[in-house]
């Protein structure tokens, strides 16, 4: 799992409490959700995925009680 730190991804962190990761294309949404919750000790509200070529992008919206900005700071994105 690799965080994506583009300008658009940073804007989504600030405005929508949404984190963006490149994930293993074999993982499903439930596996991604469980891994994020265990890794960062947060609650995930929703997971959306998009497959681009051979890459799978996961858009993870966190629960309102857990700011994505804190997780992004831990990852070194912010």
N, CA, C and O atoms as a GROMACS GRO file, in nm:
protein
  312
    1UNK      N    1   0.085  -0.116   0.000
    1UNK     CA    2   0.000   0.000   0.000
    1UNK      C    3   0.090   0.123   0.000
    1UNK      O    4   0.177   0.138   0.085
    2UNK      N    5   0.066   0.212  -0.097
    2UNK     CA    6   0.151   0.329  -0.116
    2UNK      C    7   0.064   0.454  -0.123
    2UNK      O    8  -0.027   0.460  -0.205
    3UNK      N    9   0.089   0.554  -0.037
    3UNK     CA   10   0.007   0.676  -0.042
    3UNK      C   11   0.037   0.757  -0.168
    3UNK      O   12   0.150   0.758  -0.218
    4UNK      N   13  -0.065   0.824  -0.218
    4UNK     CA   14  -0.049   0.911  -0.335
    4UNK      C   15  -0.051   1.055  -0.286
    4UNK      O   16  -0.143   1.095  -0.215
    5UNK      N   17   0.050   1.133  -0.323
    5UNK     CA   18   0.066   1.268  -0.270
    5UNK      C   19   0.065   1.373  -0.381
    5UNK      O   20   0.149   1.463  -0.382
    6UNK      N   21  -0.028   1.362  -0.473
    6UNK     CA   22  -0.040   1.464  -0.577
    6UNK      C   23  -0.113   1.585  -0.521
    6UNK      O   24  -0.170   1.580  -0.412
    7UNK      N   25  -0.112   1.693  -0.596
    7UNK     CA   26  -0.181   1.815  -0.554
    7UNK      C   27  -0.331   1.789  -0.536
    7UNK      O   28  -0.392   1.838  -0.441
    8UNK      N   29  -0.389   1.713  -0.626
    8UNK     CA   30  -0.532   1.681  -0.618
    8UNK      C   31  -0.560   1.595  -0.494
    8UNK      O   32  -0.662   1.615  -0.427
    9UNK      N   33  -0.473   1.500  -0.465
    9UNK     CA   34  -0.492   1.415  -0.348
    9UNK      C   35  -0.484   1.495  -0.219
    9UNK      O   36  -0.559   1.469  -0.125
   10UNK      N   37  -0.395   1.594  -0.213
   10UNK     CA   38  -0.383   1.679  -0.094
   10UNK      C   39  -0.508   1.765  -0.078
   10UNK      O   40  -0.554   1.787   0.034
   11UNK      N   41  -0.563   1.815  -0.188
   11UNK     CA   42  -0.687   1.893  -0.180
   11UNK      C   43  -0.801   1.807  -0.126
   11UNK      O   44  -0.884   1.856  -0.050
   12UNK      N   45  -0.807   1.680  -0.166
   12UNK     CA   46  -0.911   1.589  -0.117
   12UNK      C   47  -0.895   1.563   0.033
   12UNK      O   48  -0.995   1.547   0.104
   13UNK      N   49  -0.771   1.558   0.081
   13UNK     CA   50  -0.747   1.540   0.225
   13UNK      C   51  -0.808   1.656   0.301
   13UNK      O   52  -0.877   1.637   0.401
   14UNK      N   53  -0.783   1.777   0.253
   14UNK     CA   54  -0.828   1.898   0.322
   14UNK      C   55  -0.979   1.917   0.312
   14UNK      O   56  -1.043   1.954   0.410
   15UNK      N   57  -1.036   1.893   0.195
   15UNK     CA   58  -1.176   1.927   0.174
   15UNK      C   59  -1.274   1.813   0.204
   15UNK      O   60  -1.385   1.838   0.250
   16UNK      N   61  -1.234   1.688   0.178
   16UNK     CA   62  -1.328   1.576   0.187
   16UNK      C   63  -1.290   1.469   0.289
   16UNK      O   64  -1.358   1.367   0.300
   17UNK      N   65  -1.181   1.491   0.366
   17UNK     CA   66  -1.136   1.391   0.463
   17UNK      C   67  -1.110   1.257   0.394
   17UNK      O   68  -1.148   1.151   0.445
   18UNK      N   69  -1.045   1.262   0.278
   18UNK     CA   70  -1.027   1.146   0.191
   18UNK      C   71  -0.879   1.120   0.166
   18UNK      O   72  -0.805   1.212   0.130
   19UNK      N   73  -0.835   0.997   0.186
   19UNK     CA   74  -0.697   0.957   0.159
   19UNK      C   75  -0.694   0.874   0.031
   19UNK      O   76  -0.790   0.802   0.000
   20UNK      N   77  -0.584   0.883  -0.043
   20UNK     CA   78  -0.570   0.812  -0.169
   20UNK      C   79  -0.446   0.722  -0.162
   20UNK      O   80  -0.337   0.768  -0.128
   21UNK      N   81  -0.464   0.595  -0.194
   21UNK     CA   82  -0.355   0.498  -0.190
   21UNK      C   83  -0.354   0.415  -0.318
   21UNK      O   84  -0.458   0.389  -0.378
   22UNK      N   85  -0.234   0.375  -0.358
   22UNK     CA   86  -0.220   0.274  -0.462
   22UNK      C   87  -0.210   0.141  -0.389
   22UNK      O   88  -0.123   0.123  -0.303
   23UNK      N   89  -0.299   0.047  -0.422
   23UNK     CA   90  -0.306  -0.080  -0.350
   23UNK      C   91  -0.284  -0.197  -0.444
   23UNK      O   92  -0.284  -0.182  -0.566
   24UNK      N   93  -0.267  -0.313  -0.385
   24UNK     CA   94  -0.253  -0.437  -0.460
   24UNK      C   95  -0.384  -0.464  -0.534
   24UNK      O   96  -0.491  -0.460  -0.473
   25UNK      N   97  -0.378  -0.491  -0.661
   25UNK     CA   98  -0.498  -0.507  -0.743
   25UNK      C   99  -0.580  -0.630  -0.705
   25UNK      O  100  -0.695  -0.644  -0.749
   26UNK      N  101  -0.523  -0.721  -0.624
   26UNK     CA  102  -0.597  -0.840  -0.583
   26UNK      C  103  -0.680  -0.818  -0.458
   26UNK      O  104  -0.762  -0.904  -0.422
   27UNK      N  105  -0.662  -0.705  -0.389
   27UNK     CA  106  -0.736  -0.679  -0.265
   27UNK      C  107  -0.874  -0.623  -0.294
   27UNK      O  108  -0.893  -0.546  -0.388
   28UNK      N  109  -0.971  -0.665  -0.212
   28UNK     CA  110  -1.105  -0.610  -0.227
   28UNK      C  111  -1.125  -0.498  -0.125
   28UNK      O  112  -1.037  -0.471  -0.043
   29UNK      N  113  -1.241  -0.433  -0.130
   29UNK     CA  114  -1.267  -0.316  -0.046
   29UNK      C  115  -1.263  -0.349   0.103
   29UNK      O  116  -1.211  -0.270   0.183
   30UNK      N  117  -1.317  -0.464   0.142
   30UNK     CA  118  -1.317  -0.501   0.283
   30UNK      C  119  -1.174  -0.522   0.336
   30UNK      O  120  -1.143  -0.481   0.447
   31UNK      N  121  -1.089  -0.584   0.256
   31UNK     CA  122  -0.950  -0.605   0.298
   31UNK      C  123  -0.876  -0.472   0.310
   31UNK      O  124  -0.798  -0.454   0.404
   32UNK      N  125  -0.901  -0.381   0.218
   32UNK     CA  126  -0.838  -0.249   0.222
   32UNK      C  127  -0.884  -0.173   0.347
   32UNK      O  128  -0.802  -0.114   0.418
   33UNK      N  129  -1.015  -0.176   0.373
   33UNK     CA  130  -1.071  -0.108   0.491
   33UNK      C  131  -1.008  -0.161   0.619
   33UNK      O  132  -0.967  -0.083   0.705
   34UNK      N  133  -1.002  -0.292   0.633
   34UNK     CA  134  -0.947  -0.354   0.753
   34UNK      C  135  -0.800  -0.317   0.772
   34UNK      O  136  -0.756  -0.288   0.884
   35UNK      N  137  -0.724  -0.317   0.664
   35UNK     CA  138  -0.582  -0.285   0.672
   35UNK      C  139  -0.559  -0.139   0.715
   35UNK      O  140  -0.472  -0.112   0.797
   36UNK      N  141  -0.636  -0.048   0.660
   36UNK     CA  142  -0.624   0.095   0.696
   36UNK      C  143  -0.661   0.116   0.842
   36UNK      O  144  -0.592   0.187   0.915
   37UNK      N  145  -0.771   0.054   0.886
   37UNK     CA  146  -0.815   0.071   1.024
   37UNK      C  147  -0.712   0.017   1.123
   37UNK      O  148  -0.690   0.077   1.229
   38UNK      N  149  -0.649  -0.094   1.091
   38UNK     CA  150  -0.548  -0.151   1.179
   38UNK      C  151  -0.418  -0.072   1.175
   38UNK      O  152  -0.355  -0.052   1.279
   39UNK      N  153  -0.378  -0.028   1.058
   39UNK     CA  154  -0.251   0.040   1.041
   39UNK      C  155  -0.250   0.178   1.108
   39UNK      O  156  -0.151   0.214   1.173
   40UNK      N  157  -0.357   0.254   1.094
   40UNK     CA  158  -0.360   0.392   1.142
   40UNK      C  159  -0.452   0.413   1.263
   40UNK      O  160  -0.462   0.525   1.313
   41UNK      N  161  -0.519   0.307   1.309
   41UNK     CA  162  -0.609   0.315   1.424
   41UNK      C  163  -0.716   0.422   1.404
   41UNK      O  164  -0.736   0.508   1.490
   42UNK      N  165  -0.785   0.415   1.291
   42UNK     CA  166  -0.894   0.506   1.256
   42UNK      C  167  -1.016   0.424   1.214
   42UNK      O  168  -1.006   0.302   1.197
   43UNK      N  169  -1.129   0.489   1.197
   43UNK     CA  170  -1.248   0.425   1.144
   43UNK      C  171  -1.270   0.474   1.001
   43UNK      O  172  -1.267   0.595   0.976
   44UNK      N  173  -1.291   0.383   0.910
   44UNK     CA  174  -1.313   0.415   0.770
   44UNK      C  175  -1.463   0.421   0.744
   44UNK      O  176  -1.537   0.328   0.778
   45UNK      N  177  -1.507   0.531   0.682
   45UNK     CA  178  -1.649   0.546   0.650
   45UNK      C  179  -1.683   0.478   0.518
   45UNK      O  180  -1.787   0.414   0.505
   46UNK      N  181  -1.593   0.493   0.417
   46UNK     CA  182  -1.624   0.440   0.285
   46UNK      C  183  -1.495   0.415   0.207
   46UNK      O  184  -1.397   0.488   0.223
   47UNK      N  185  -1.496   0.312   0.124
   47UNK     CA  186  -1.383   0.282   0.036
   47UNK      C  187  -1.435   0.274  -0.106
   47UNK      O  188  -1.529   0.200  -0.136
   48UNK      N  189  -1.371   0.350  -0.194
   48UNK     CA  190  -1.400   0.341  -0.338
   48UNK      C  191  -1.272   0.300  -0.406
   48UNK      O  192  -1.163   0.338  -0.363
   49UNK      N  193  -1.283   0.223  -0.514
   49UNK     CA  194  -1.164   0.181  -0.587
   49UNK      C  195  -1.180   0.213  -0.735
   49UNK      O  196  -1.291   0.223  -0.787
   50UNK      N  197  -1.065   0.229  -0.800
   50UNK     CA  198  -1.061   0.256  -0.942
   50UNK      C  199  -0.938   0.185  -0.997
   50UNK      O  200  -0.828   0.201  -0.944
   51UNK      N  201  -0.956   0.108  -1.102
   51UNK     CA  202  -0.844   0.039  -1.164
   51UNK      C  203  -0.804   0.113  -1.290
   51UNK      O  204  -0.884   0.133  -1.381
   52UNK      N  205  -0.677   0.154  -1.293
   52UNK     CA  206  -0.620   0.225  -1.409
   52UNK      C  207  -0.508   0.139  -1.463
   52UNK      O  208  -0.401   0.129  -1.402
   53UNK      N  209  -0.531   0.078  -1.577
   53UNK     CA  210  -0.430  -0.011  -1.634
   53UNK      C  211  -0.404  -0.127  -1.539
   53UNK      O  212  -0.495  -0.204  -1.508
   54UNK      N  213  -0.281  -0.139  -1.491
   54UNK     CA  214  -0.249  -0.246  -1.397
   54UNK      C  215  -0.239  -0.195  -1.254
   54UNK      O  216  -0.190  -0.267  -1.166
   55UNK      N  217  -0.283  -0.071  -1.228
   55UNK     CA  218  -0.278  -0.013  -1.095
   55UNK      C  219  -0.419   0.001  -1.038
   55UNK      O  220  -0.513   0.034  -1.110
   56UNK      N  221  -0.432  -0.024  -0.910
   56UNK     CA  222  -0.560  -0.008  -0.842
   56UNK      C  223  -0.546   0.106  -0.741
   56UNK      O  224  -0.459   0.101  -0.653
   57UNK      N  225  -0.631   0.206  -0.754
   57UNK     CA  226  -0.630   0.322  -0.666
   57UNK      C  227  -0.747   0.310  -0.569
   57UNK      O  228  -0.860   0.284  -0.611
   58UNK      N  229  -0.720   0.328  -0.440
   58UNK     CA  230  -0.825   0.323  -0.337
   58UNK      C  231  -0.844   0.463  -0.280
   58UNK      O  232  -0.747   0.529  -0.241
   59UNK      N  233  -0.969   0.506  -0.275
   59UNK     CA  234  -1.006   0.634  -0.215
   59UNK      C  235  -1.075   0.602  -0.083
   59UNK      O  236  -1.183   0.544  -0.081
   60UNK      N  237  -1.012   0.641   0.027
   60UNK     CA  238  -1.059   0.604   0.159
   60UNK      C  239  -1.110   0.727   0.232
   60UNK      O  240  -1.033   0.817   0.265
   61UNK      N  241  -1.242   0.730   0.258
   61UNK     CA  242  -1.301   0.839   0.334
   61UNK      C  243  -1.307   0.796   0.480
   61UNK      O  244  -1.362   0.692   0.513
   62UNK      N  245  -1.248   0.880   0.566
   62UNK     CA  246  -1.245   0.849   0.708
   62UNK      C  247  -1.368   0.902   0.778
   62UNK      O  248  -1.433   0.996   0.732
   63UNK      N  249  -1.401   0.839   0.891
   63UNK     CA  250  -1.509   0.886   0.976
   63UNK      C  251  -1.480   1.029   1.020
   63UNK      O  252  -1.363   1.067   1.033
   64UNK      N  253  -1.583   1.109   1.042
   64UNK     CA  254  -1.565   1.250   1.076
   64UNK      C  255  -1.486   1.271   1.204
   64UNK      O  256  -1.425   1.377   1.223
   65UNK      N  257  -1.485   1.172   1.293
   65UNK     CA  258  -1.411   1.184   1.419
   65UNK      C  259  -1.260   1.168   1.401
   65UNK      O  260  -1.183   1.195   1.493
   66UNK      N  261  -1.216   1.124   1.283
   66UNK     CA  262  -1.075   1.100   1.255
   66UNK      C  263  -1.031   1.184   1.136
   66UNK      O  264  -1.059   1.148   1.022
   67UNK      N  265  -0.961   1.296   1.161
   67UNK     CA  266  -0.917   1.381   1.050
   67UNK      C  267  -0.810   1.314   0.962
   67UNK      O  268  -0.712   1.258   1.014
   68UNK      N  269  -0.830   1.319   0.834
   68UNK     CA  270  -0.733   1.263   0.739
   68UNK      C  271  -0.602   1.339   0.744
   68UNK      O  272  -0.496   1.285   0.711
   69UNK      N  273  -0.607   1.465   0.786
   69UNK     CA  274  -0.487   1.547   0.797
   69UNK      C  275  -0.388   1.485   0.895
   69UNK      O  276  -0.267   1.490   0.873
   70UNK      N  277  -0.438   1.425   1.004
   70UNK     CA  278  -0.349   1.361   1.102
   70UNK      C  279  -0.278   1.240   1.042
   70UNK      O  280  -0.159   1.220   1.064
   71UNK      N  281  -0.352   1.160   0.967
   71UNK     CA  282  -0.292   1.042   0.902
   71UNK      C  283  -0.192   1.086   0.796
   71UNK      O  284  -0.085   1.027   0.784
   72UNK      N  285  -0.225   1.190   0.720
   72UNK     CA  286  -0.135   1.241   0.616
   72UNK      C  287  -0.006   1.294   0.678
   72UNK      O  288   0.101   1.279   0.620
   73UNK      N  289  -0.016   1.356   0.794
   73UNK     CA  290   0.102   1.405   0.865
   73UNK      C  291   0.191   1.289   0.909
   73UNK      O  292   0.313   1.297   0.898
   74UNK      N  293   0.130   1.181   0.958
   74UNK     CA  294   0.206   1.062   0.997
   74UNK      C  295   0.281   1.002   0.878
   74UNK      O  296   0.393   0.953   0.890
   75UNK      N  297   0.214   1.008   0.761
   75UNK     CA  298   0.274   0.951   0.640
   75UNK      C  299   0.379   1.043   0.577
   75UNK      O  300   0.455   1.000   0.491
   76UNK      N  301   0.383   1.169   0.619
   76UNK     CA  302   0.477   1.265   0.563
   76UNK      C  303   0.427   1.333   0.437
   76UNK      O  304   0.506   1.393   0.364
   77UNK      N  305   0.297   1.324   0.410
   77UNK     CA  306   0.240   1.389   0.292
   77UNK      C  307   0.224   1.539   0.316
   77UNK      O  308   0.248   1.621   0.228
   78UNK      N  309   0.184   1.572   0.438
   78UNK     CA  310   0.159   1.712   0.474
   78UNK      C  311   0.276   1.768   0.552
   78UNK      O  312   0.274   1.884   0.592
   0.00000   0.00000   0.00000
